[in-house]
């Protein structure tokens, strides 16, 4: 009987896992997870991601034990560990689901070469995407840089396979290799700041399935419009489950497609199709990072390398960056979003766009600093989509919003949080400020502000920059780039 090592990475599930399905069909399976920060290059997992990974590995271990198997944990160089494990378990092959980030692609190539040198078969599968990044190309044979034609192209491809069920059992090897303890991997933060994350999320395959079912049952029917209002629970919140592979994109896609077939009204169909388009937007992010591997660190549009960013490492720039990170900018919708991020490891998508615009345009701080902060604090920190989102906000990437599109934080708040419910939840010091002024408390009459128990500069900060002046400064900076 053949023994195959299944190397878990960002595919922490049993159902709809093509590499695991292949391994189970061959004979005995040794499930393995290897903690190897070095293979991630300069983009090593942040604190929130490591917290999630720890919890997800607990869930995966329990799932494997229920079907008579176990999870072997190790840390270090994946190639050397896999060779040692194969020797101990007498494994003939190693399988995994592909990753698409630049450093991880190179790591996987090295592992595949090294295993071949010792006569161990290595095979990889697509368990992370609906379509491979190289499947979509323009008529000229180039990768896409605009979403709409990319979407039209992939929608014309054969429909992704329906999700496969989890194996009911896995055969054991003749000898189980030794495993490290989960705590030995050092994933949990030293400082206990993650209580909010634990209350908000259920990492693991069961948590992912539960969230998908709940979303498809009701919120998806009003998704297109309601998703813009941060006080409403109208988004799927599947992003961390998709990033860690606790749910496959195929499961999300086909759940939505099934709902679409049962939809009776045009409005309901429009909402479901809009969610499917967001699943394809995720695919677009991976398409870009695969074809343009420089983009996590450099703008796709090279002229933006010359953009006159504020120096965030000294003086006003350093103070402004810190105020943005802490949710102390004096702009309520910005501060609410940044506090939600730090407390829950997640931020509403509409607010993500507004806070990103504020950083790169109001503060003239390089989008890369925002990407690094999100990378450390988001539980759904995903290099492809984090890069896509921040370059979109900075106007320097594919399908980017023009740099001269500068979100007004007051009007964004008034439009999408008209009653101030979202702001009052995350900025409770403003809960008694009249609705008329909740998104611009500096305009509130002094007596009314006093009655609300707010002294600007003490209970809540004054705006760190003036909106009008900042907008003009950003446009002037843009003119320097476009003129060169």
C-alpha positions in Angstrom: 0.0 0.0 0.0 1.4 3.4 -1.0 1.9 6.0 1.7 1.5 9.7 0.8 2.3 12.8 2.8 -0.4 15.5 2.5 1.3 18.8 3.3 -1.3 21.2 4.6 -0.7 24.9 4.0 -3.5 27.4 3.2 -6.0 24.5 2.7 -6.9 23.7 6.3 -10.0 21.6 5.5 -11.0 18.1 4.7 -13.9 18.7 2.3 -13.2 19.8 -1.3 -9.5 19.3 -0.9 -8.1 17.9 -4.1 -4.7 17.0 -2.8 -6.1 15.2 0.2 -8.6 13.4 -2.0 -5.8 12.2 -4.3 -3.7 11.1 -1.3 -6.5 9.1 0.2 -7.2 7.3 -3.1 -3.6 6.0 -3.2 -3.5 4.4 0.3 -2.2 5.6 3.7 -2.0 9.3 4.4 0.3 11.3 6.7 -1.3 14.8 7.2 1.5 17.3 8.0 1.6 21.0 8.8 5.0 22.7 8.8 5.5 26.1 10.3 8.2 27.8 8.3 8.2 31.6 8.4 11.4 32.0 6.4 9.8 30.6 3.2 7.3 33.5 3.3 10.1 36.0 2.6 9.5 39.6 3.7 5.8 39.0 4.1 5.7 36.7 7.1 2.4 36.2 8.9 1.3 39.0 11.2 0.0 38.7 14.7 -3.7 38.3 13.9 -3.0 35.7 11.2 -0.9 33.7 13.6 -3.6 33.8 16.2 -6.1 32.5 13.6 -3.7 29.8 12.3 -3.3 28.5 15.9 -7.0 28.1 16.3 -7.5 26.6 12.9 -4.8 24.0 13.5 -6.7 23.0 16.7 -9.9 22.5 14.6 -8.1 20.6 11.9 -6.5 18.3 14.4 -9.9 17.5 15.9 -11.4 16.9 12.4 -8.7 14.5 11.5 -9.0 12.6 14.8 -12.7 12.1 14.1 -11.9 10.1 10.9 -9.1 8.1 12.6 -6.1 10.1 11.6 -3.9 12.7 13.1 -2.0 15.9 12.2 1.8 15.9 12.4 3.2 19.3 13.3 6.8 20.4 12.6 8.8 23.6 12.2 11.8 24.4 10.1 12.9 23.9 6.5 10.0 22.1 4.6 12.2 20.2 2.3 14.3 18.6 5.1 11.3 17.9 7.2 9.4 16.3 4.4 12.4 14.1 3.5 12.7 13.0 7.2 9.0 12.3 7.5 8.9 10.3 4.3 11.8 8.2 5.5 10.1 7.5 8.9 6.7 6.8 7.4 8.0 5.0 4.3 6.1 7.5 2.2 6.4 7.3 -1.6 4.9 10.7 -2.4 4.1 14.2 -1.2 1.1 16.2 -2.3 -0.1 19.7 -1.7 -2.4 22.4 -3.0 -0.7 25.2 -4.8 0.1 28.6 -3.5 0.6 31.7 -5.7 2.5 34.3 -3.7 6.0 35.0 -5.2 8.2 33.7 -2.3 6.0 30.7 -1.8 6.1 29.7 -5.5 9.9 29.7 -5.3 9.8 27.7 -2.1 7.6 25.1 -3.6 9.8 24.8 -6.7 12.8 24.1 -4.4 10.9 21.5 -2.4 9.7 19.7 -5.6 13.3 19.6 -7.0 14.7 18.4 -3.7 12.1 15.6 -3.3 12.8 14.5 -6.9 16.5 14.1 -6.1 15.6 11.5 -3.4 13.0 9.8 -5.6 10.0 11.0 -3.9 7.1 11.9 -6.2 5.7 15.4 -5.6 2.4 16.6 -7.0 0.5 19.8 -6.6 -3.2 20.6 -7.1 -5.5 23.6 -7.3 -7.3 23.9 -4.1 -7.3 27.6 -3.6 -8.8 29.1 -6.7 -11.7 28.6 -9.2 -9.4 29.2 -12.1 -5.6 29.0 -12.4 -4.0 32.5 -12.9 -2.6 31.4 -16.3 -6.0 30.4 -17.7 -7.1 34.0 -18.3 -5.3 36.1 -20.9 -6.1 38.9 -23.4 -6.4 38.3 -27.1 -2.7 39.5 -27.3 -1.8 36.7 -24.8 -1.1 39.1 -21.9 -2.4 39.0 -18.4 -5.4 41.2 -17.5 -5.0 44.5 -15.6 -8.6 45.5 -15.6 -11.3 43.5 -13.7 -14.3 43.7 -16.0 -12.8 42.0 -19.1 -11.1 39.5 -16.7 -14.4 38.7 -15.2 -16.0 38.2 -18.6 -13.2 35.9 -19.7 -13.4 33.6 -16.7 -17.2 33.6 -16.7 -17.0 32.1 -20.2 -14.7 29.3 -19.0 -16.2 25.9 -18.1 -17.9 26.1 -14.7 -15.7 25.0 -11.8 -16.2 21.5 -10.5 -18.7 20.9 -7.8 -17.2 20.6 -4.3 -16.3 17.1 -3.1 -17.2 15.8 0.3 -14.6 15.1 3.0 -13.2 11.6 3.3 -15.0 9.5 5.9 -11.7 7.9 7.0 -8.0 8.0 6.2 -5.7 4.9 6.3 -2.8 5.2 8.7 0.9 4.7 7.8 2.8 1.7 9.2 4.4 4.1 11.6 3.4 7.6 12.7 6.2 10.1 12.8 6.7 12.2 15.9 4.9 15.5 16.1 5.7 18.8 17.7 3.2 20.4 20.1 1.1 23.2 18.7 2.3 25.6 21.4 5.9 24.9 20.3 5.2 26.7 17.1 4.9 30.0 19.0 1.9 31.3 17.1 0.0 32.8 20.0 1.0 36.5 20.7 2.9 37.2 23.9 0.6 40.1 24.8 -3.1 39.0 25.2 -4.8 41.5 22.9 -6.9 38.9 21.0 -10.0 38.6 23.2 -12.0 40.5 20.6 -10.9 38.2 17.9 -12.0 35.1 19.9 -15.5 36.6 20.5 -15.9 37.5 16.8 -14.7 34.4 15.0 -14.8 30.6 14.9 -11.7 29.6 13.0 -11.8 26.2 11.3 -13.7 24.3 8.7 -16.9 24.0 10.8 -16.9 27.7 11.5 -16.4 28.4 7.8 -19.3 26.1 6.8 -21.5 27.7 9.5 -20.8 31.2 8.2 -21.4 30.3 4.6 -24.7 28.7 5.4 -25.9 31.7 7.4 -24.9 34.1 4.7 -26.5 32.2 1.8 -29.7 31.7 3.9 -30.5 35.4 4.1 -27.9 38.3 3.8 -26.9 37.4 0.2 -30.5 38.4 -0.9 -29.8 42.0 -0.2 -26.0 41.9 -0.6 -25.4 44.4 -3.4 -26.7 47.5 -1.6 -26.6 46.5 2.1 -22.9 45.6 1.9 -22.0 49.3 1.8 -23.5 50.0 5.3 -21.0 49.1 8.0 -23.6 49.0 10.8 -25.5 46.3 9.0 -24.4 42.7 9.1 -24.7 42.2 5.4 -21.3 40.9 4.2 -20.3 37.2 4.2 -17.2 37.6 6.4 -15.8 34.6 4.6 -12.5 36.2 3.7 -10.4 34.7 6.5 -11.9 31.3 6.0 -11.1 31.5 2.3 -7.6 32.7 3.0 -6.8 29.8 5.3 -8.6 27.4 3.1 -11.1 26.4 5.7 -13.7 27.0 2.9 -12.9 26.6 -0.8 -13.9 29.2 -3.3 -15.7 26.4 -5.0 -17.9 25.9 -2.0 -18.7 29.6 -1.8 -19.3 29.8 -5.6 -21.6 26.8 -5.9 -23.5 27.7 -2.7 -24.3 31.1 -4.4 -25.1 29.4 -7.7 -27.5 27.0 -6.0 -29.2 30.0 -4.4 -29.3 31.8 -7.7 -31.2 28.9 -9.3 -33.9 29.1 -6.6 -34.1 32.9 -6.7 -37.5 34.2 -7.9 -37.0 38.0 -8.3 -34.6 40.0 -10.5 -33.5 41.9 -7.4 -32.5 38.7 -5.6 -30.6 37.5 -8.6 -28.7 40.8 -8.9 -27.6 40.5 -5.3 -26.4 37.0 -5.6 -24.6 37.7 -8.9 -22.9 40.6 -7.1 -21.5 38.3 -4.5 -20.3 35.9 -7.2 -18.5 38.9 -8.8 -16.7 39.5 -5.5 -15.5 35.9 -5.5 -14.1 36.6 -8.9 -12.5 39.8 -7.7 -10.6 37.6 -5.3 -9.5 35.5 -8.3 -8.4 38.7 -10.0 -6.1 39.5 -7.1 -4.3 36.1 -7.5 -4.2 36.6 -11.3 -2.3 39.9 -10.7 0.2 38.7 -8.0 1.1 35.7 -10.1 1.8 37.7 -13.3 3.2 40.7 -11.5 5.2 39.3 -8.6 6.8 42.7 -7.8 3.6 44.3 -6.8 3.5 43.5 -3.0 6.5 45.9 -2.7 6.3 48.1 -5.8 3.5 49.9 -7.6 2.3 48.3 -10.8 2.3 51.7 -12.5 6.0 52.5 -12.3 5.6 56.3 -12.5 4.2 56.2 -9.0 7.6 55.2 -7.6 8.4 59.0 -7.9 5.3 60.0 -5.9 6.3 62.6 -3.2 5.1 60.7 -0.1 5.3 62.2 3.3 8.2 60.8 5.4 6.3 58.7 7.9 9.4 57.9 10.0 9.8 61.4 11.4 8.0 64.5 12.6 4.4 65.1 11.5 4.4 62.0 9.2 5.3 59.7 12.1 2.6 61.2 14.4 0.0 61.0 11.6 0.7 57.4 10.9 0.4 56.5 14.6 -2.8 58.4 14.9 -4.3 56.6 11.9 -3.2 53.2 13.3 -4.7 53.9 16.7 -8.0 55.4 15.4 -7.2 58.8 16.7 -7.4 61.0 13.5 -10.4 63.1 14.6 -12.5 61.8 11.7 -15.1 59.5 13.2 -15.6 57.1 10.3 -11.8 56.6 10.0 -11.4 56.1 13.7 -14.3 53.7 14.0 -12.9 51.5 11.2 -9.4 51.4 12.6 -10.7 50.5 16.1 -12.9 47.8 14.6 -9.8 46.4 12.9 -7.6 46.3 16.0 -10.4 44.8 18.1 -11.8 42.2 15.8 -9.1 41.7 13.2 -11.5 42.7 10.4 -12.9 45.9 8.9 -16.0 46.5 6.8 -15.1 46.8 3.1 -16.6 50.2 2.5 -14.7 51.6 5.5 -11.5 49.9 4.3 -11.6 52.0 1.2 -12.2 55.2 3.1 -9.4 54.6 5.7 -7.0 53.6 2.9 -7.9 56.8 0.9 -7.3 58.9 4.0 -3.9 57.4 4.6 -2.5 57.8 1.1 -4.3 61.0 0.1 -5.1 63.0 3.2 -1.8 62.1 4.9 0.3 61.4 1.8 1.7 58.3 3.5 2.9 55.5 1.1 0.2 52.8 0.5 2.9 50.3 1.5 2.7 51.4 5.1 -1.1 50.8 5.1 -0.6 47.4 3.5 1.9 46.4 6.2 -0.5 47.5 9.0 -3.4 45.6 7.5 -1.1 42.6 7.0 -0.3 42.5 10.8 -3.8 43.2 12.1 -6.2 41.5 9.7 -7.3 37.9 10.3 -7.9 37.8 6.5 -4.5 39.2 5.6 -4.0 37.8 2.1 -1.1 39.0 0.1 -2.8 39.0 -3.2 -5.9 40.8 -2.2 -4.2 43.1 0.3 -1.9 44.3 -2.5 -4.8 44.7 -4.9 -6.8 46.7 -2.5 -4.0 49.1 -1.4 -2.8 49.7 -4.9 -6.4 50.4 -5.9 -6.7 52.9 -3.1 -3.3 54.5 -4.1 -4.2 54.8 -7.7 -1.0 53.0 -8.7 -2.2 49.4 -9.5 -4.4 47.4 -11.8 -8.0 48.6 -12.3 -7.1 51.3 -9.7 -9.4 54.2 -8.7 -7.9 57.4 -10.1 -5.6 59.2 -7.7 -7.8 62.3 -7.9 -10.7 60.3 -6.5 -10.4 61.3 -2.9 -13.0 60.0 -0.4 -14.5 62.7 1.8 -14.7 61.0 5.2 -17.6 63.2 6.3 -19.8 62.6 3.3 -18.9 58.9 3.3 -20.0 58.7 6.9 -23.2 60.6 6.3 -24.1 58.5 3.3 -23.3 55.0 4.7 -23.7 55.5 8.4 -26.4 58.2 8.5 -27.5 57.6 12.1 -23.9 57.2 13.3 -24.6 53.7 14.6 -21.3 52.3 13.4 -19.3 55.3 14.7 -21.0 55.3 18.1 -20.3 51.6 18.6 -16.6 51.9 17.9 -16.1 55.5 19.2 -18.4 55.4 22.3 -17.1 58.8 23.5 -19.2 60.3 20.7 -22.4 58.4 21.5 -24.3 61.5 22.7 -23.2 63.8 19.9 -26.2 64.9 17.8 -26.7 62.9 14.6 -26.2 66.0 12.6 -22.6 66.4 13.8 -21.6 62.8 14.5 -19.3 62.7 11.4 -17.9 66.2 12.0 -18.0 66.9 15.7 -15.8 69.9 15.3 -18.8 71.7 13.8 -21.0 70.9 16.7 -22.0 74.1 18.7 -19.9 74.2 22.0 -23.0 73.9 24.2 -24.3 70.9 22.5 -20.8 69.3 22.5 -20.6 70.0 26.2 -24.0 68.4 26.8 -22.7 65.4 24.9 -19.8 65.1 27.4 -17.2 65.8 24.7 -14.2 68.1 24.9 -12.4 68.0 21.6 -8.7 67.5 22.1 -9.4 65.6 25.4 -12.2 63.1 25.0 -11.9 62.9 21.3 -9.1 64.4 19.1 -9.4 67.4 16.8 -8.9 66.5 13.1 -5.2 65.9 12.5 -5.5 67.4 9.0 -7.9 69.7 7.3 -9.9 67.9 4.6 -9.9 70.7 2.0 -6.2 71.5 2.5 -5.3 67.8 2.4 -7.2 67.3 -0.8 -5.4 70.2 -2.5 -2.1 68.9 -1.3 -2.8 65.4 -2.7 -3.8 66.8 -6.1 -0.7 68.9 -6.2 1.4 65.9 -5.4 -0.3 64.0 -8.2 0.4 66.8 -10.7 4.2 66.3 -9.9 3.9 62.7 -11.0 1.8 63.2 -14.1 3.9 66.1 -15.3 7.2 64.1 -15.1 
